[in-house]
Amino acid sequence: MSTKKAGRYLEILVASTKLGLTSFGGPAAHIGFFRDEYVKKRKWLDDKLYADLVALCQFLPGPASSQVGISIGMLRGGLLGGILSWIGFTLPSVLLLMALGWIITQTGSFESGWIQGLKIVAVAVVAHALMGMGKSLTPDRTRITVAMIAAAATLLIPTAWGQISIIVLAGIFGVIYYKNEKASEVVEIPLSFGKKTGIIAWILFFALLILLPVFRPFVQATWYAIFDIFYRVGSIVFGGGHVVLPMLEREVVPVGWMSADTFIAGYGAAQAVPGPLFTLAGYLGQIMGSFSGAAIAVIAMFLPSFLLVVGTLPFWAIIRTKPRIQAALKGVNAAVVGILLAALYDPVFTSAVHDPIDFVIVLISFTLLVFYKLSPWVVVIITAILGALSFAIFG
């Protein structure tokens, strides 16, 4: 490896790690941080190309901000550059959430005020996310109706495959109803790999998605089950990090991997760390299978994103000319809002709010997020303190 190439890889890792340590506020904020760092400061790409990368990653399932970072890393340093960009952006929050998972498994008790505070703040965070997503993804009566139907169906069919079916049906509805959708302008994306690599990535993506569940009954190993769960969820999550909540909950709570309280506490804690919300996988994997479980969960959760980016970038110019893709996404995104609405009720609200004091703390958290516009990590700390005080005073 040449000194110049090694220097470029180090530059990618340093830039992405800086973002991984400082990017609070969720995917929308991450996109702003990325633009400041990569477009304005480092000038690795221009605004037009950056906007097209953002559009591509919003089109794909998975964590959009992480996929943007992976894409920029690939433009700068090829496939290895994409991997380094992902490591830098995700590792800080993964380590923090793994540490929390270890602490919780060691104490073995969730009857504490700060844990209750983490569960309560999740109610405010999901409600806040739902407001923002609802405004942008369900701007008309038709899509609001799709969202309401999706919410009802999610509550009545509380399974992971039920949610997948809802998303597929919503996409079909979008193709039919929004058949006159127009395609967007295309920007060519310079790459160091071509369509052949993209095809291999697509084959691997679908092979894992199909074969992992098929062979799971025959492989009685914890690591295999963890990989299957997190790979499958990472492959089908549309609409951002908050939507991963109901999908993961359906996979790990009903079958006994952990309690709803443990799950919601981790989700609340994930709001207090920088980086992508998908790093919640580190916390869940730690509880499901210690350090190795955390590593497997994180890799499995993000592997679909990496394969999808590699598979789609070489074909993006063609995909963007297909109006039906845009139409399907309108239906899918509306259904995603409904799925998140259902999750706000169960398990988030039902697990966190048990008495009027809990609900008062929810209102305080929501007010601080929405009207005072405090950073989520600040609200998490405040709510954890309020939860501890409430537990100490009222029990």
C-alpha positions as CSV (number, residue, x, y, z in Angstrom):
1,M,0.0,0.0,0.0
2,S,1.4,3.4,-1.0
3,T,2.0,6.2,1.5
4,K,-0.5,8.4,-0.3
5,K,-3.2,5.7,-0.2
6,A,-2.6,4.9,3.5
7,G,-2.8,8.7,4.3
8,R,-6.1,8.8,2.5
9,Y,-7.5,5.9,4.5
10,L,-6.3,7.5,7.8
11,E,-8.0,10.8,6.7
12,I,-11.3,9.0,6.2
13,L,-11.1,7.2,9.5
14,V,-10.2,10.4,11.4
15,A,-13.0,12.4,9.8
16,S,-15.6,9.8,10.4
17,T,-14.5,9.2,14.0
18,K,-14.8,12.9,14.7
19,L,-18.4,12.8,13.4
20,G,-19.1,9.6,15.4
21,L,-18.1,11.4,18.5
22,T,-19.9,14.7,17.9
23,S,-23.0,13.9,15.7
24,F,-25.9,14.1,18.1
25,G,-29.5,14.7,17.1
26,G,-30.6,11.9,14.8
27,P,-30.3,11.3,11.0
28,A,-31.4,14.8,9.9
29,A,-28.8,16.4,12.1
30,H,-26.2,13.9,10.9
31,I,-26.8,14.9,7.3
32,G,-26.1,18.5,8.3
33,F,-22.9,17.5,10.1
34,F,-21.7,15.5,7.1
35,R,-22.3,18.4,4.8
36,D,-20.3,20.7,7.0
37,E,-17.4,18.3,7.3
38,Y,-17.2,16.7,3.9
39,V,-18.6,19.4,1.5
40,K,-17.8,22.7,3.1
41,K,-14.6,21.9,5.1
42,R,-12.8,19.1,3.3
43,K,-14.4,19.6,-0.1
44,W,-14.4,15.9,-1.0
45,L,-17.5,16.5,-3.1
46,D,-19.8,19.3,-4.1
47,D,-23.4,20.1,-3.0
48,K,-25.0,18.6,-6.1
49,L,-23.3,15.2,-5.7
50,Y,-23.9,15.3,-1.9
51,A,-27.6,15.9,-2.4
52,D,-27.8,13.0,-4.8
53,L,-26.1,10.7,-2.4
54,V,-28.6,11.7,0.3
55,A,-31.4,11.0,-2.1
56,L,-30.0,7.6,-2.8
57,C,-29.6,6.6,0.8
58,Q,-33.1,7.8,1.7
59,F,-34.4,5.5,-1.1
60,L,-32.6,2.5,0.4
61,P,-33.7,0.6,3.5
62,G,-31.4,1.0,6.5
63,P,-29.8,4.0,8.4
64,A,-29.7,6.8,5.8
65,S,-27.0,8.8,7.6
66,S,-24.7,5.8,8.0
67,Q,-25.2,5.0,4.3
68,V,-24.3,8.5,3.3
69,G,-21.1,8.2,5.3
70,I,-20.3,4.8,3.7
71,S,-21.0,6.3,0.2
72,I,-18.6,9.2,0.8
73,G,-16.0,6.9,2.2
74,M,-16.3,4.8,-1.0
75,L,-16.0,7.8,-3.2
76,R,-12.8,8.8,-1.4
77,G,-11.2,5.5,-0.8
78,G,-13.1,2.7,-2.6
79,L,-14.6,-0.3,-0.7
80,L,-12.1,-0.1,2.1
81,G,-12.8,3.6,2.4
82,G,-16.4,2.8,2.9
83,I,-15.7,0.3,5.7
84,L,-13.4,2.8,7.5
85,S,-16.0,5.5,7.3
86,W,-18.6,3.2,8.8
87,I,-16.2,2.1,11.6
88,G,-15.4,5.6,12.6
89,F,-19.0,6.8,12.6
90,T,-20.5,3.9,14.5
91,L,-17.8,2.6,16.9
92,P,-18.1,5.3,19.6
93,S,-21.8,4.8,20.2
94,V,-21.5,1.0,19.9
95,L,-18.9,0.9,22.7
96,L,-21.0,3.2,24.9
97,L,-24.1,1.1,24.5
98,M,-22.3,-2.2,24.9
99,A,-21.0,-0.8,28.2
100,L,-24.5,0.0,29.3
101,G,-25.7,-3.5,28.3
102,W,-22.9,-5.0,30.3
103,I,-23.8,-2.9,33.4
104,I,-27.4,-3.9,33.2
105,T,-26.7,-7.6,32.8
106,Q,-24.3,-7.5,35.8
107,T,-26.8,-5.7,38.1
108,G,-29.7,-7.9,36.9
109,S,-32.3,-5.4,38.3
110,F,-34.4,-2.9,36.4
111,E,-36.2,-1.6,39.5
112,S,-34.3,1.7,39.5
113,G,-35.3,5.3,38.9
114,W,-32.8,6.1,36.1
115,I,-33.8,3.0,34.1
116,Q,-37.4,4.2,34.4
117,G,-36.3,7.6,33.3
118,L,-34.7,6.1,30.2
119,K,-37.9,4.3,29.4
120,I,-39.9,7.5,29.8
121,V,-37.7,9.6,27.6
122,A,-38.2,7.1,24.8
123,V,-41.9,8.0,24.8
124,A,-41.1,11.7,24.2
125,V,-38.4,10.9,21.6
126,V,-40.6,8.6,19.5
127,A,-43.5,11.1,19.7
128,H,-41.2,13.9,18.5
129,A,-39.8,11.7,15.7
130,L,-43.4,10.8,14.7
131,M,-44.4,14.5,14.4
132,G,-41.5,15.2,12.1
133,M,-41.9,12.1,10.0
134,G,-45.6,12.6,9.8
135,K,-45.3,16.2,8.4
136,S,-42.8,15.1,5.6
137,L,-44.1,11.6,4.8
138,T,-47.8,11.9,5.2
139,P,-48.7,15.4,3.8
140,D,-52.1,14.5,2.4
141,R,-55.2,12.6,3.4
142,T,-54.4,9.6,1.2
143,R,-51.0,9.0,2.9
144,I,-52.5,9.7,6.4
145,T,-55.1,7.0,5.7
146,V,-52.3,4.6,4.7
147,A,-50.5,5.4,7.9
148,M,-53.6,4.8,10.0
149,I,-54.3,1.5,8.4
150,A,-50.7,0.4,8.8
151,A,-50.8,1.4,12.5
152,A,-54.0,-0.6,13.1
153,A,-52.7,-3.6,11.2
154,T,-49.4,-3.5,13.1
155,L,-51.2,-3.6,16.5
156,L,-53.6,-6.4,15.3
157,I,-50.9,-8.5,13.6
158,P,-48.0,-8.1,16.1
159,T,-45.3,-10.0,14.2
160,A,-42.2,-9.2,12.2
161,W,-43.6,-10.7,9.1
162,G,-46.8,-8.8,9.5
163,Q,-44.9,-5.6,9.4
164,I,-43.0,-6.7,6.3
165,S,-46.4,-7.5,4.6
166,I,-47.7,-4.1,5.5
167,I,-44.7,-2.4,3.9
168,V,-45.0,-4.5,0.7
169,L,-48.7,-3.8,0.4
170,A,-48.2,-0.1,0.9
171,G,-45.5,-0.1,-1.8
172,I,-47.9,-1.8,-4.2
173,F,-50.6,0.8,-3.4
174,G,-48.1,3.6,-4.0
175,V,-47.3,2.2,-7.5
176,I,-51.0,2.1,-8.4
177,Y,-52.1,5.4,-6.8
178,Y,-49.1,7.6,-7.7
179,K,-48.6,6.2,-11.2
180,N,-48.0,9.7,-12.6
181,E,-44.9,10.3,-10.4
182,K,-42.0,12.0,-12.2
183,A,-38.4,10.9,-11.9
184,S,-35.7,13.2,-10.4
185,E,-32.7,14.7,-12.1
186,V,-29.7,12.4,-12.1
187,V,-26.1,13.2,-11.1
188,E,-23.4,10.8,-12.2
189,I,-21.5,9.3,-9.2
190,P,-17.8,8.6,-9.8
191,L,-16.8,5.2,-8.4
192,S,-13.7,2.9,-8.2
193,F,-15.9,-0.2,-8.8
194,G,-18.4,-1.0,-11.4
195,K,-21.7,-2.8,-12.1
196,K,-20.2,-6.3,-11.7
197,T,-19.3,-5.6,-8.1
198,G,-22.8,-4.2,-7.6
199,I,-24.4,-7.3,-9.0
200,I,-22.3,-9.5,-6.6
201,A,-23.4,-7.3,-3.7
202,W,-27.1,-7.7,-4.6
203,I,-26.7,-11.5,-4.9
204,L,-25.1,-11.7,-1.5
205,F,-27.7,-9.4,0.0
206,F,-30.6,-11.5,-1.1
207,A,-28.8,-14.8,-0.5
208,L,-28.3,-14.0,3.1
209,L,-31.8,-12.5,3.5
210,I,-33.4,-15.7,2.1
211,L,-31.1,-18.4,3.4
212,L,-30.4,-17.3,7.0
213,P,-34.1,-17.9,8.1
214,V,-34.2,-21.2,6.1
215,F,-31.2,-22.7,7.9
216,R,-32.0,-21.3,11.3
217,P,-34.0,-24.3,12.5
218,F,-31.0,-26.5,11.7
219,V,-28.3,-24.3,13.4
220,Q,-28.9,-24.3,17.1
221,A,-26.4,-21.6,18.0
222,T,-26.9,-18.2,19.6
223,W,-24.6,-16.4,17.2
224,Y,-26.5,-17.6,14.2
225,A,-29.9,-16.5,15.7
226,I,-28.5,-13.1,16.5
227,F,-27.0,-12.7,13.0
228,D,-30.3,-13.7,11.4
229,I,-32.4,-11.4,13.5
230,F,-30.3,-8.3,13.0
231,Y,-29.5,-8.9,9.3
232,R,-33.2,-9.3,8.5
233,V,-34.2,-6.2,10.4
234,G,-31.4,-4.2,8.9
235,S,-32.5,-5.3,5.4
236,I,-36.1,-4.1,5.6
237,V,-36.2,-1.0,7.8
238,F,-37.4,2.1,5.9
239,G,-37.9,5.5,7.4
240,G,-34.9,6.0,9.7
241,G,-33.6,4.7,13.0
242,H,-36.7,5.1,15.1
243,V,-38.6,2.6,12.9
244,V,-36.1,-0.1,13.9
245,L,-37.7,0.0,17.4
246,P,-40.9,-2.0,16.6
247,M,-39.2,-4.4,14.3
248,L,-36.5,-5.3,16.8
249,E,-38.9,-5.4,19.6
250,R,-41.0,-8.0,17.8
251,E,-37.9,-10.1,17.3
252,V,-36.3,-10.1,20.7
253,V,-39.0,-9.5,23.4
254,P,-41.8,-12.0,22.7
255,V,-39.4,-14.9,22.3
256,G,-37.7,-14.2,25.6
257,W,-34.3,-12.7,24.7
258,M,-35.0,-9.9,27.1
259,S,-37.9,-8.1,28.8
260,A,-39.7,-5.1,27.3
261,D,-38.3,-3.0,30.2
262,T,-34.7,-3.9,29.2
263,F,-35.4,-3.2,25.6
264,I,-37.0,0.2,26.1
265,A,-34.3,1.3,28.6
266,G,-31.7,0.6,25.9
267,Y,-33.7,2.5,23.3
268,G,-33.9,5.5,25.7
269,A,-30.1,5.3,26.4
270,A,-29.4,5.3,22.6
271,Q,-30.8,8.8,22.4
272,A,-28.0,10.1,24.7
273,V,-25.1,8.9,22.5
274,P,-23.8,10.3,19.2
275,G,-23.9,8.5,15.9
276,P,-26.7,6.3,14.3
277,L,-29.6,4.9,16.3
278,F,-28.9,1.5,14.7
279,T,-26.0,1.1,17.2
280,L,-28.7,0.0,19.6
281,A,-27.7,-3.4,18.2
282,G,-24.6,-3.2,20.3
283,Y,-26.7,-2.9,23.5
284,L,-29.1,-5.7,22.5
285,G,-26.4,-8.0,21.3
286,Q,-24.5,-7.5,24.6
287,I,-27.5,-8.7,26.5
288,M,-28.3,-11.5,24.1
289,G,-24.8,-12.9,23.8
290,S,-22.1,-10.9,25.7
291,F,-19.3,-9.2,23.8
292,S,-19.4,-11.6,20.8
293,G,-23.2,-11.2,20.6
294,A,-22.8,-7.4,20.5
295,A,-20.1,-7.6,17.7
296,I,-22.3,-10.0,15.6
297,A,-25.4,-7.9,16.1
298,V,-23.7,-4.7,15.0
299,I,-22.1,-6.3,12.0
300,A,-25.3,-8.0,11.0
301,M,-27.3,-4.9,11.5
302,F,-25.1,-2.7,9.2
303,L,-24.1,-5.4,6.6
304,P,-27.3,-4.9,4.6
305,S,-26.6,-1.2,4.3
306,F,-23.1,-1.8,3.1
307,L,-24.3,-4.3,0.5
308,L,-27.1,-2.1,-0.7
309,V,-24.9,0.9,-1.1
310,V,-22.3,-1.1,-3.1
311,G,-25.1,-2.8,-5.1
312,T,-27.0,0.4,-5.9
313,L,-24.4,3.1,-6.5
314,P,-23.3,1.8,-9.9
315,F,-27.0,1.6,-11.1
316,W,-28.3,4.8,-9.5
317,A,-28.5,6.7,-12.7
318,I,-30.8,4.1,-14.1
319,I,-32.9,3.6,-11.0
320,R,-33.6,7.4,-10.6
321,T,-35.2,7.4,-14.1
322,K,-37.9,4.9,-12.9
323,P,-41.0,6.9,-11.7
324,R,-42.6,3.7,-10.2
325,I,-39.7,3.5,-7.7
326,Q,-40.6,7.0,-6.4
327,A,-44.3,6.1,-6.4
328,A,-43.7,2.9,-4.3
329,L,-41.7,4.8,-1.8
330,K,-44.5,7.2,-1.2
331,G,-46.7,4.3,0.0
332,V,-43.9,2.6,1.9
333,N,-42.9,5.8,3.8
334,A,-46.6,6.4,4.8
335,A,-46.8,2.9,6.1
336,V,-43.6,3.4,8.1
337,V,-45.2,6.4,9.9
338,G,-48.1,4.1,10.9
339,I,-45.8,1.4,12.1
340,L,-44.0,3.9,14.3
341,L,-47.3,5.2,15.6
342,A,-48.2,1.7,16.7
343,A,-44.8,1.3,18.4
344,L,-45.4,4.6,20.3
345,Y,-48.4,2.9,21.9
346,D,-47.0,-0.6,22.3
347,P,-44.3,-1.2,23.6
348,V,-43.0,2.3,24.3
349,F,-46.0,3.9,26.1
350,T,-47.3,0.8,27.7
351,S,-43.9,-0.2,29.1
352,A,-42.9,3.3,30.4
353,V,-46.0,5.0,31.8
354,H,-47.6,3.4,34.8
355,D,-48.9,6.3,36.8
356,P,-49.6,10.1,36.6
357,I,-46.1,10.9,37.7
358,D,-44.6,9.0,34.8
359,F,-46.9,10.8,32.4
360,V,-45.9,14.2,33.8
361,I,-42.3,13.4,33.2
362,V,-43.2,12.4,29.6
363,L,-44.8,15.8,29.2
364,I,-41.7,17.6,30.6
365,S,-39.4,15.6,28.2
366,F,-41.6,16.3,25.2
367,T,-41.8,20.0,26.0
368,L,-38.0,20.2,26.3
369,L,-37.5,18.4,23.0
370,V,-40.2,20.2,20.9
371,F,-40.6,23.7,22.3
372,Y,-37.2,24.3,24.0
373,K,-35.4,22.4,21.3
374,L,-32.8,20.9,23.7
375,S,-30.5,18.2,22.3
376,P,-31.8,14.6,22.9
377,W,-28.8,13.7,25.0
378,V,-29.5,16.6,27.4
379,V,-33.2,15.6,27.7
380,V,-32.1,12.0,28.4
381,I,-29.9,13.1,31.3
382,I,-32.7,15.4,32.7
383,T,-35.3,12.6,32.4
384,A,-33.0,10.0,34.0
385,I,-32.5,12.4,37.0
386,L,-36.3,13.0,37.2
387,G,-36.9,9.2,37.1
388,A,-34.4,8.6,39.9
389,L,-36.0,11.4,42.1
390,S,-39.5,10.0,41.4
391,F,-38.4,6.5,42.4
392,A,-36.6,7.8,45.5
393,I,-39.6,9.8,46.7
394,F,-42.6,7.8,45.5
395,G,-41.1,4.3,45.1
